[in-house]
Amino acid sequence: MLRSLYSPAAPRQRSLSGLIAALSLTGAIAFGLSTAHVASGDTRTTRKIERQTRTFSISIDGTRRGTSTTQFRSNGSAVFLKSVSEIKVDYWVYKYHYTSGGTELWKNGRIVAVENTADYNGTQYVVKGTPVARGMQITTNGVDTLASLDIWDTSYLILPERFVNTDTATVVLFDSDKGKCQVGKIQYIGEETLTVGEGRTNCSHYKIAGDAHVDVWYDASRRLVREESQESGHKVRFELLSLTPE
């Protein structure tokens, strides 16, 4: 998620400036429709949209500095996410303010579109990722680059389906805060039980190495429960506080 809190040239995720027009199903999810309809011949099937909000605390070196909230809207193989994050560091001789807001669209276990706006203490980035014939077109502050369709967004909010039950794999990480790509390797560590609110949750633990150094934990739905990383010498933790079905 967060690449560096103390350097305006460093990475992280989450903007809502509109949805990808070609993916109209997610447009319906994002605007809060309670059902979606799929027509097949003379048969019409109604599928209920799953709604869920996850709220995370953000701590730096053991002190809580911010929060991150993600709304999930899911209909079968399509998942729409809308996230907002904020971090404030306020010392007598140093102040830092970070905000980020964005959307992601996943289909069949892969991210297929993303939009994000981030502000690193006054330095702003507007990023949009759109699928094209040759891959994923990334537009960052008006400049276009081309990335692989197999990118994994560094929000780490969803574990791509291709990594489930895989001991190790190479991964292209996409920092949707700043529109940059990195190369890493993901390794499955094992099953662990974490405390979430007042309950306990069984989670799968993965470690990411290479250009990024991150530990992530996912529940049975492949959604993020905890993330830990070292950023510019500081320990950063995203930890699930609450999970609210809607």
ZADO-1210 file (C-alpha; in nm, 4 decimals, padded with zeros to 6 digits):
<atoms>
<atom x="00.0000" y="00.0000" z="00.0000" code="MET" pos="1"/>
<atom x="00.2215" y="00.2739" z="00.1310" code="LEU" pos="2"/>
<atom x="00.5710" y="00.2863" z="-00.0109" code="ARG" pos="3"/>
<atom x="00.7172" y="00.5776" z="00.1887" code="SER" pos="4"/>
<atom x="00.5638" y="00.8261" z="00.4241" code="LEU" pos="5"/>
<atom x="00.8596" y="01.0596" z="00.4434" code="TYR" pos="6"/>
<atom x="00.9635" y="01.1012" z="00.0808" code="SER" pos="7"/>
<atom x="00.7409" y="01.2749" z="-00.1772" code="PRO" pos="8"/>
<atom x="00.9037" y="01.0590" z="-00.4459" code="ALA" pos="9"/>
<atom x="00.7822" y="00.7310" z="-00.2997" code="ALA" pos="10"/>
<atom x="00.4768" y="00.4971" z="-00.3748" code="PRO" pos="11"/>
<atom x="00.1197" y="00.3770" z="-00.2443" code="ARG" pos="12"/>
<atom x="-00.2540" y="00.3200" z="-00.3451" code="GLN" pos="13"/>
<atom x="-00.6198" y="00.4395" z="-00.3603" code="ARG" pos="14"/>
<atom x="-00.9418" y="00.8221" z="-00.6727" code="SER" pos="15"/>
<atom x="-01.2881" y="00.8290" z="-00.7718" code="LEU" pos="16"/>
<atom x="-01.3088" y="01.0388" z="-01.0902" code="SER" pos="17"/>
<atom x="-01.5425" y="00.8033" z="-01.2753" code="GLY" pos="18"/>
<atom x="-01.5788" y="00.4409" z="-01.3779" code="LEU" pos="19"/>
<atom x="-01.4436" y="00.2645" z="-01.6817" code="ILE" pos="20"/>
<atom x="-01.7207" y="00.2983" z="-01.9390" code="ALA" pos="21"/>
<atom x="-01.6608" y="-00.0367" z="-02.1034" code="ALA" pos="22"/>
<atom x="-01.7278" y="-00.2193" z="-01.7768" code="LEU" pos="23"/>
<atom x="-02.0920" y="-00.1283" z="-01.7247" code="SER" pos="24"/>
<atom x="-02.1647" y="-00.4028" z="-01.4713" code="LEU" pos="25"/>
<atom x="-01.9342" y="-00.2380" z="-01.2218" code="THR" pos="26"/>
<atom x="-02.0976" y="00.0961" z="-01.2894" code="GLY" pos="27"/>
<atom x="-02.4206" y="-00.0561" z="-01.1613" code="ALA" pos="28"/>
<atom x="-02.2450" y="-00.1946" z="-00.8534" code="ILE" pos="29"/>
<atom x="-02.0721" y="00.1342" z="-00.7765" code="ALA" pos="30"/>
<atom x="-02.3911" y="00.3344" z="-00.7794" code="PHE" pos="31"/>
<atom x="-02.5543" y="00.1068" z="-00.5263" code="GLY" pos="32"/>
<atom x="-02.8015" y="-00.1080" z="-00.7175" code="LEU" pos="33"/>
<atom x="-02.9158" y="-00.3921" z="-00.4977" code="SER" pos="34"/>
<atom x="-02.9514" y="-00.6490" z="-00.7776" code="THR" pos="35"/>
<atom x="-02.8107" y="-00.7193" z="-01.1227" code="ALA" pos="36"/>
<atom x="-02.9869" y="-00.9081" z="-01.3978" code="HIS" pos="37"/>
<atom x="-02.8340" y="-01.1446" z="-01.6498" code="VAL" pos="38"/>
<atom x="-03.0467" y="-01.2460" z="-01.9431" code="ALA" pos="39"/>
<atom x="-02.9957" y="-01.5761" z="-02.1249" code="SER" pos="40"/>
<atom x="-03.2513" y="-01.6627" z="-02.3944" code="GLY" pos="41"/>
<atom x="-03.5942" y="-01.6569" z="-02.2329" code="ASP" pos="42"/>
<atom x="-03.4508" y="-01.7108" z="-01.8824" code="THR" pos="43"/>
<atom x="-03.3760" y="-01.4202" z="-01.6495" code="ARG" pos="44"/>
<atom x="-03.1643" y="-01.4644" z="-01.3366" code="THR" pos="45"/>
<atom x="-03.1318" y="-01.2168" z="-01.0505" code="THR" pos="46"/>
<atom x="-02.8045" y="-01.2183" z="-00.8592" code="ARG" pos="47"/>
<atom x="-02.7791" y="-01.0254" z="-00.5335" code="LYS" pos="48"/>
<atom x="-02.4882" y="-00.7841" z="-00.5013" code="ILE" pos="49"/>
<atom x="-02.2669" y="-00.8444" z="-00.1992" code="GLU" pos="50"/>
<atom x="-02.1783" y="-00.5260" z="-00.0084" code="ARG" pos="51"/>
<atom x="-01.9077" y="-00.4979" z="00.2529" code="GLN" pos="52"/>
<atom x="-01.6997" y="-00.2225" z="00.4165" code="THR" pos="53"/>
<atom x="-01.3581" y="-00.2841" z="00.5717" code="ARG" pos="54"/>
<atom x="-01.1940" y="-00.0268" z="00.7982" code="THR" pos="55"/>
<atom x="-00.8202" y="-00.0434" z="00.8691" code="PHE" pos="56"/>
<atom x="-00.6000" y="00.1364" z="01.1171" code="SER" pos="57"/>
<atom x="-00.2644" y="00.2640" z="00.9897" code="ILE" pos="58"/>
<atom x="00.0221" y="00.2670" z="01.2383" code="SER" pos="59"/>
<atom x="00.3805" y="00.3854" z="01.2010" code="ILE" pos="60"/>
<atom x="00.6393" y="00.2484" z="01.4430" code="ASP" pos="61"/>
<atom x="00.3577" y="00.1308" z="01.6674" code="GLY" pos="62"/>
<atom x="00.1669" y="00.4620" z="01.6826" code="THR" pos="63"/>
<atom x="-00.1658" y="00.4991" z="01.5056" code="ARG" pos="64"/>
<atom x="-00.1401" y="00.7709" z="01.2412" code="ARG" pos="65"/>
<atom x="-00.4377" y="00.7198" z="01.0132" code="GLY" pos="66"/>
<atom x="-00.7219" y="00.5106" z="00.8775" code="THR" pos="67"/>
<atom x="-00.8198" y="00.3464" z="00.5511" code="SER" pos="68"/>
<atom x="-01.1727" y="00.2448" z="00.4489" code="THR" pos="69"/>
<atom x="-01.2681" y="00.0249" z="00.1538" code="THR" pos="70"/>
<atom x="-01.6159" y="-00.0474" z="00.0212" code="GLN" pos="71"/>
<atom x="-01.6534" y="-00.3778" z="-00.1685" code="PHE" pos="72"/>
<atom x="-01.9326" y="-00.4411" z="-00.4190" code="ARG" pos="73"/>
<atom x="-01.9314" y="-00.7913" z="-00.5651" code="SER" pos="74"/>
<atom x="-02.1474" y="-00.9688" z="-00.8208" code="ASN" pos="75"/>
<atom x="-02.0141" y="-01.3098" z="-00.9137" code="GLY" pos="76"/>
<atom x="-01.6744" y="-01.2735" z="-01.0810" code="SER" pos="77"/>
<atom x="-01.6793" y="-00.8902" z="-01.0750" code="ALA" pos="78"/>
<atom x="-01.5661" y="-00.6936" z="-00.7693" code="VAL" pos="79"/>
<atom x="-01.5668" y="-00.3134" z="-00.7415" code="PHE" pos="80"/>
<atom x="-01.3660" y="-00.1382" z="-00.4678" code="LEU" pos="81"/>
<atom x="-01.3730" y="00.2212" z="-00.3514" code="LYS" pos="82"/>
<atom x="-01.1060" y="00.3230" z="-00.0980" code="SER" pos="83"/>
<atom x="-01.0121" y="00.6334" z="00.1005" code="VAL" pos="84"/>
<atom x="-00.6963" y="00.6627" z="00.3144" code="SER" pos="85"/>
<atom x="-00.5436" y="00.9393" z="00.5238" code="GLU" pos="86"/>
<atom x="-00.2277" y="00.9703" z="00.7343" code="ILE" pos="87"/>
<atom x="-00.1246" y="01.2649" z="00.9500" code="LYS" pos="88"/>
<atom x="00.2109" y="01.3078" z="01.1251" code="VAL" pos="89"/>
<atom x="00.2207" y="01.6200" z="01.3403" code="ASP" pos="90"/>
<atom x="00.5423" y="01.6899" z="01.5317" code="TYR" pos="91"/>
<atom x="00.6588" y="02.0278" z="01.6573" code="TRP" pos="92"/>
<atom x="00.9355" y="02.0405" z="01.3944" code="VAL" pos="93"/>
<atom x="00.7755" y="01.8216" z="01.1284" code="TYR" pos="94"/>
<atom x="00.4314" y="01.7797" z="00.9735" code="LYS" pos="95"/>
<atom x="00.3228" y="01.5356" z="00.7066" code="TYR" pos="96"/>
<atom x="-00.0195" y="01.4823" z="00.5479" code="HIS" pos="97"/>
<atom x="-00.1046" y="01.2042" z="00.3036" code="TYR" pos="98"/>
<atom x="-00.4413" y="01.1340" z="00.1401" code="THR" pos="99"/>
<atom x="-00.5428" y="00.8884" z="-00.1294" code="SER" pos="100"/>
<atom x="-00.8752" y="00.7867" z="-00.2808" code="GLY" pos="101"/>
<atom x="-00.9464" y="00.5464" z="-00.5595" code="GLY" pos="102"/>
<atom x="-01.1413" y="00.2714" z="-00.7294" code="THR" pos="103"/>
<atom x="-01.0449" y="-00.0723" z="-00.8557" code="GLU" pos="104"/>
<atom x="-01.2311" y="-00.3173" z="-01.0752" code="LEU" pos="105"/>
<atom x="-01.1550" y="-00.6898" z="-01.0581" code="TRP" pos="106"/>
<atom x="-01.2916" y="-00.9586" z="-01.2903" code="LYS" pos="107"/>
<atom x="-01.2182" y="-01.3299" z="-01.2705" code="ASN" pos="108"/>
<atom x="-00.9552" y="-01.2814" z="-01.0007" code="GLY" pos="109"/>
<atom x="-00.7521" y="-01.0100" z="-01.1796" code="ARG" pos="110"/>
<atom x="-00.7485" y="-00.6322" z="-01.1625" code="ILE" pos="111"/>
<atom x="-00.8734" y="-00.4876" z="-01.4928" code="VAL" pos="112"/>
<atom x="-00.9132" y="-00.1147" z="-01.4217" code="ALA" pos="113"/>
<atom x="-00.8032" y="00.1379" z="-01.1616" code="VAL" pos="114"/>
<atom x="-00.8341" y="00.5111" z="-01.0935" code="GLU" pos="115"/>
<atom x="-00.6568" y="00.6940" z="-00.8140" code="ASN" pos="116"/>
<atom x="-00.5704" y="01.0403" z="-00.6836" code="THR" pos="117"/>
<atom x="-00.3045" y="01.0814" z="-00.4152" code="ALA" pos="118"/>
<atom x="-00.1544" y="01.3781" z="-00.2321" code="ASP" pos="119"/>
<atom x="00.1880" y="01.3378" z="-00.0697" code="TYR" pos="120"/>
<atom x="00.2215" y="01.6451" z="00.1487" code="ASN" pos="121"/>
<atom x="00.1209" y="01.8720" z="-00.1395" code="GLY" pos="122"/>
<atom x="00.2624" y="01.6679" z="-00.4297" code="THR" pos="123"/>
<atom x="-00.0318" y="01.5285" z="-00.6257" code="GLN" pos="124"/>
<atom x="-00.0703" y="01.2314" z="-00.8593" code="TYR" pos="125"/>
<atom x="-00.3664" y="01.1367" z="-01.0780" code="VAL" pos="126"/>
<atom x="-00.3455" y="00.7802" z="-01.2112" code="VAL" pos="127"/>
<atom x="-00.5737" y="00.5798" z="-01.4373" code="LYS" pos="128"/>
<atom x="-00.5245" y="00.2237" z="-01.5628" code="GLY" pos="129"/>
<atom x="-00.7344" y="00.1051" z="-01.8578" code="THR" pos="130"/>
<atom x="-00.7155" y="-00.2286" z="-02.0426" code="PRO" pos="131"/>
<atom x="-00.6081" y="-00.2017" z="-02.4078" code="VAL" pos="132"/>
<atom x="-00.5219" y="-00.4595" z="-02.6745" code="ALA" pos="133"/>
<atom x="-00.1527" y="-00.4865" z="-02.5760" code="ARG" pos="134"/>
<atom x="-00.1888" y="-00.4689" z="-02.1979" code="GLY" pos="135"/>
<atom x="-00.2841" y="-00.2090" z="-01.9368" code="MET" pos="136"/>
<atom x="-00.2465" y="00.1569" z="-02.0343" code="GLN" pos="137"/>
<atom x="-00.1320" y="00.3605" z="-01.7340" code="ILE" pos="138"/>
<atom x="-00.1872" y="00.7369" z="-01.7443" code="THR" pos="139"/>
<atom x="-00.0082" y="00.9323" z="-01.4690" code="THR" pos="140"/>
<atom x="-00.0575" y="01.3091" z="-01.4598" code="ASN" pos="141"/>
<atom x="-00.1309" y="01.2948" z="-01.8342" code="GLY" pos="142"/>
<atom x="00.1668" y="01.0749" z="-01.9328" code="VAL" pos="143"/>
<atom x="00.0923" y="00.7297" z="-02.0805" code="ASP" pos="144"/>
<atom x="00.2877" y="00.4067" z="-02.0285" code="THR" pos="145"/>
<atom x="00.2046" y="00.0424" z="-02.1026" code="LEU" pos="146"/>
<atom x="00.2063" y="-00.2335" z="-01.8392" code="ALA" pos="147"/>
<atom x="00.1255" y="-00.6035" z="-01.8293" code="SER" pos="148"/>
<atom x="-00.2326" y="-00.7194" z="-01.7819" code="LEU" pos="149"/>
<atom x="-00.1016" y="-00.9339" z="-01.4952" code="ASP" pos="150"/>
<atom x="-00.0227" y="-00.6393" z="-01.2646" code="ILE" pos="151"/>
<atom x="-00.1172" y="-00.6494" z="-00.8964" code="TRP" pos="152"/>
<atom x="-00.2187" y="-00.3216" z="-00.7365" code="ASP" pos="153"/>
<atom x="-00.0168" y="-00.2311" z="-00.4248" code="THR" pos="154"/>
<atom x="-00.3303" y="-00.1655" z="-00.2264" code="SER" pos="155"/>
<atom x="-00.3044" y="-00.5456" z="-00.1787" code="TYR" pos="156"/>
<atom x="-00.6772" y="-00.5412" z="-00.0991" code="LEU" pos="157"/>
<atom x="-00.7471" y="-00.8604" z="-00.2934" code="ILE" pos="158"/>
<atom x="-00.5164" y="-01.1577" z="-00.3432" code="LEU" pos="159"/>
<atom x="-00.5149" y="-01.2472" z="-00.7150" code="PRO" pos="160"/>
<atom x="-00.6661" y="-01.5874" z="-00.7725" code="GLU" pos="161"/>
<atom x="-00.3567" y="-01.7104" z="-00.9603" code="ARG" pos="162"/>
<atom x="-00.1484" y="-01.6939" z="-00.6397" code="PHE" pos="163"/>
<atom x="-00.3797" y="-01.9103" z="-00.4303" code="VAL" pos="164"/>
<atom x="-00.2194" y="-02.2494" z="-00.3532" code="ASN" pos="165"/>
<atom x="00.1081" y="-02.1333" z="-00.5156" code="THR" pos="166"/>
<atom x="00.4272" y="-02.1593" z="-00.3090" code="ASP" pos="167"/>
<atom x="00.6229" y="-01.8922" z="-00.5012" code="THR" pos="168"/>
<atom x="00.5575" y="-01.6794" z="-00.8094" code="ALA" pos="169"/>
<atom x="00.6895" y="-01.3702" z="-00.9850" code="THR" pos="170"/>
<atom x="00.4607" y="-01.0670" z="-00.9686" code="VAL" pos="171"/>
<atom x="00.4456" y="-00.7247" z="-01.1356" code="VAL" pos="172"/>
<atom x="00.3397" y="-00.4748" z="-00.8686" code="LEU" pos="173"/>
<atom x="00.1552" y="-00.1600" z="-00.9764" code="PHE" pos="174"/>
<atom x="00.1748" y="00.1413" z="-00.7437" code="ASP" pos="175"/>
<atom x="-00.1546" y="00.3088" z="-00.8253" code="SER" pos="176"/>
<atom x="-00.0679" y="00.6151" z="-00.6178" code="ASP" pos="177"/>
<atom x="00.2136" y="00.7103" z="-00.8548" code="LYS" pos="178"/>
<atom x="00.1574" y="00.4920" z="-01.1587" code="GLY" pos="179"/>
<atom x="00.4846" y="00.2993" z="-01.1340" code="LYS" pos="180"/>
<atom x="00.5518" y="-00.0725" z="-01.1765" code="CYS" pos="181"/>
<atom x="00.7901" y="-00.2910" z="-00.9767" code="GLN" pos="182"/>
<atom x="00.8936" y="-00.6553" z="-00.9964" code="VAL" pos="183"/>
<atom x="00.8664" y="-00.8836" z="-00.6966" code="GLY" pos="184"/>
<atom x="00.8258" y="-01.2424" z="-00.5844" code="LYS" pos="185"/>
<atom x="00.5391" y="-01.3633" z="-00.3703" code="ILE" pos="186"/>
<atom x="00.5873" y="-01.6554" z="-00.1314" code="GLN" pos="187"/>
<atom x="00.3240" y="-01.8438" z="00.0638" code="TYR" pos="188"/>
<atom x="00.4261" y="-01.8621" z="00.4320" code="ILE" pos="189"/>
<atom x="00.1394" y="-02.0542" z="00.5919" code="GLY" pos="190"/>
<atom x="-00.1918" y="-02.0389" z="00.7750" code="GLU" pos="191"/>
<atom x="-00.2218" y="-01.8189" z="01.0856" code="GLU" pos="192"/>
<atom x="-00.5002" y="-01.7002" z="01.3164" code="THR" pos="193"/>
<atom x="-00.5288" y="-01.3235" z="01.3675" code="LEU" pos="194"/>
<atom x="-00.7403" y="-01.1158" z="01.6039" code="THR" pos="195"/>
<atom x="-00.9870" y="-00.8906" z="01.4214" code="VAL" pos="196"/>
<atom x="-01.1961" y="-00.6714" z="01.6513" code="GLY" pos="197"/>
<atom x="-01.3251" y="-00.9052" z="01.9209" code="GLU" pos="198"/>
<atom x="-01.2956" y="-01.2203" z="01.7105" code="GLY" pos="199"/>
<atom x="-01.0342" y="-01.4499" z="01.5595" code="ARG" pos="200"/>
<atom x="-00.9902" y="-01.5068" z="01.1849" code="THR" pos="201"/>
<atom x="-00.8001" y="-01.7790" z="01.0006" code="ASN" pos="202"/>
<atom x="-00.5703" y="-01.6162" z="00.7451" code="CYS" pos="203"/>
<atom x="-00.3204" y="-01.7075" z="00.4735" code="SER" pos="204"/>
<atom x="00.0157" y="-01.5322" z="00.5152" code="HIS" pos="205"/>
<atom x="00.2241" y="-01.4277" z="00.2113" code="TYR" pos="206"/>
<atom x="00.5588" y="-01.2484" z="00.1850" code="LYS" pos="207"/>
<atom x="00.6513" y="-01.0217" z="-00.1069" code="ILE" pos="208"/>
<atom x="01.0202" y="-00.9595" z="-00.1830" code="ALA" pos="209"/>
<atom x="01.2179" y="-00.7920" z="-00.4620" code="GLY" pos="210"/>
<atom x="01.1505" y="-00.4234" z="-00.5312" code="ASP" pos="211"/>
<atom x="00.8949" y="-00.4328" z="-00.2463" code="ALA" pos="212"/>
<atom x="00.9204" y="-00.5922" z="00.0990" code="HIS" pos="213"/>
<atom x="00.5732" y="-00.6574" z="00.2359" code="VAL" pos="214"/>
<atom x="00.3903" y="-00.9194" z="00.4447" code="ASP" pos="215"/>
<atom x="00.0178" y="-00.9607" z="00.3775" code="VAL" pos="216"/>
<atom x="-00.2550" y="-01.1744" z="00.5362" code="TRP" pos="217"/>
<atom x="-00.5856" y="-01.2720" z="00.3688" code="TYR" pos="218"/>
<atom x="-00.9038" y="-01.4322" z="00.4963" code="ASP" pos="219"/>
<atom x="-01.0983" y="-01.7056" z="00.3161" code="ALA" pos="220"/>
<atom x="-01.2491" y="-01.4496" z="00.0756" code="SER" pos="221"/>
<atom x="-00.8950" y="-01.3480" z="-00.0413" code="ARG" pos="222"/>
<atom x="-00.9478" y="-01.0000" z="00.1052" code="ARG" pos="223"/>
<atom x="-00.6857" y="-00.8168" z="00.3074" code="LEU" pos="224"/>
<atom x="-00.6763" y="-00.8477" z="00.6863" code="VAL" pos="225"/>
<atom x="-00.3270" y="-00.7156" z="00.7638" code="ARG" pos="226"/>
<atom x="-00.0282" y="-00.5646" z="00.5828" code="GLU" pos="227"/>
<atom x="00.3179" y="-00.4937" z="00.7273" code="GLU" pos="228"/>
<atom x="00.6131" y="-00.3267" z="00.5581" code="SER" pos="229"/>
<atom x="00.9332" y="-00.1332" z="00.6248" code="GLN" pos="230"/>
<atom x="00.9253" y="00.2111" z="00.4637" code="GLU" pos="231"/>
<atom x="01.2289" y="00.4410" z="00.4866" code="SER" pos="232"/>
<atom x="01.3312" y="00.2694" z="00.8086" code="GLY" pos="233"/>
<atom x="00.9825" y="00.2867" z="00.9629" code="HIS" pos="234"/>
<atom x="00.7504" y="-00.0055" z="01.0365" code="LYS" pos="235"/>
<atom x="00.4092" y="00.0510" z="00.8740" code="VAL" pos="236"/>
<atom x="00.1078" y="-00.1651" z="00.9541" code="ARG" pos="237"/>
<atom x="-00.2422" y="-00.1735" z="00.8036" code="PHE" pos="238"/>
<atom x="-00.4677" y="-00.3752" z="01.0324" code="GLU" pos="239"/>
<atom x="-00.8336" y="-00.4610" z="00.9911" code="LEU" pos="240"/>
<atom x="-01.0443" y="-00.2992" z="01.2633" code="LEU" pos="241"/>
<atom x="-01.3910" y="-00.3890" z="01.1456" code="SER" pos="242"/>
<atom x="-01.5763" y="-00.5723" z="00.8712" code="LEU" pos="243"/>
<atom x="-01.9322" y="-00.4548" z="00.8105" code="THR" pos="244"/>
<atom x="-02.1735" y="-00.6344" z="00.5762" code="PRO" pos="245"/>
<atom x="-02.4361" y="-00.4012" z="00.4284" code="GLU" pos="246"/>
</atoms>
